[in-house]
Amino acid sequence: MAQFEEQRSRLWAVAYRIMGTVTDADDAVQETWLRWQGLPDDPPVANPRGYLTTVVSRICYDLLGSARARRETYVGPWLPEPLLAGPTAAGPAAPAAPEDRVTLDESVGMALMTVLERLTPAERTAFVLHDVFAVPFPEIAEAVGRTPESVRQLASRARKRVRAEAPRRTVDRAEHQRTVEAFLSAVMGGDFGALLAVLDPEVVWRSDGGGKVSSARRPVLGRDKVARFVLGLITRSIDPSTTRFAVRDVNGATGLVYYDTAGRQAGVLAFTVHGGRITEVDAVTNPDKLGHLDFDSM
């Protein structure tokens, strides 16, 4: 029991990065626990950390194939389920060792997680395990049923694609937060000019409503269109008298959360910032992807 609990947060962190969903990560960790419980007491596992990482990775790898098939028929853009820092965050926190913090924050960012969706299940698993959690190739090979050399090639292909497709972003947390707060101020003030100033000319807005709530079925492209879309959304769909906005850490960077105290709607916004302007916004409004968040406690 104690050996498993020592690894639980790491296992959840691995599972979330491979699956992109809180529910699947929870299920994968639970299944890993059941398999651990089913082991005979003798002989003991020589390396519990390595063994459990391999097991949870294999479970996620198997789940990811069917999950990808479901996502191909998803209504509108599919985005990962958001994670919020603090008491409303789902699942255990990611490993918090200082030397891991930057890498883990980057690896859980919404924009990068969206890029990971474009990888094959084997590429994604190899990339997450090797580049994020430094798992040796022989152990990854056990998880995906490939040779170590094949896994090395998978990780290399995934790394090249991530480098090519991941958006540029600032590493200055203060700059990122100032930009997001300027966005919120412009939106709440209905200031079209100020909103344009904080948006990159080629900004992309992706909305994940999953067909459950009204949202843009295709990405909104360009500063002018995004600004008009956002202000129109505030005017048409959000009641300022019952809606609360909060600046929160979303997937490792400053983002926004809004929710209607009457229970009609809620959403989480993740931002990519570069050069003091917002280049990407990922808005998750599908209620099925927000069920793990406790909005009442905000």
Secondary structure, DSSP 8 states (H G I E B T S, - for coil): -HHHHHHHHHHHHHHHHHH--HHHHHHHHHHHHHHHHTS-SSS--S-HHHHHHHHHHHHHHHHHHHHHHHHTT-SS-------BSSTT--SS-----HHHHHHHHHHH-HHHHHHHTTS-HHHHHHHIIIIIT---HHHHHHHHTS-HHHHHHHHHHHHHHHHHHS------HHHHHHHHHHHHHHHHHT-HHHHHHHEEEEEEEEEE-TTTS---SS-EESHHHHHHHHHHHHHHH--TTTEEEEEEEETTEEEEEEEETTSS-EEEEEEEEETTEEEEEEEE--GGGTTT--GGG-
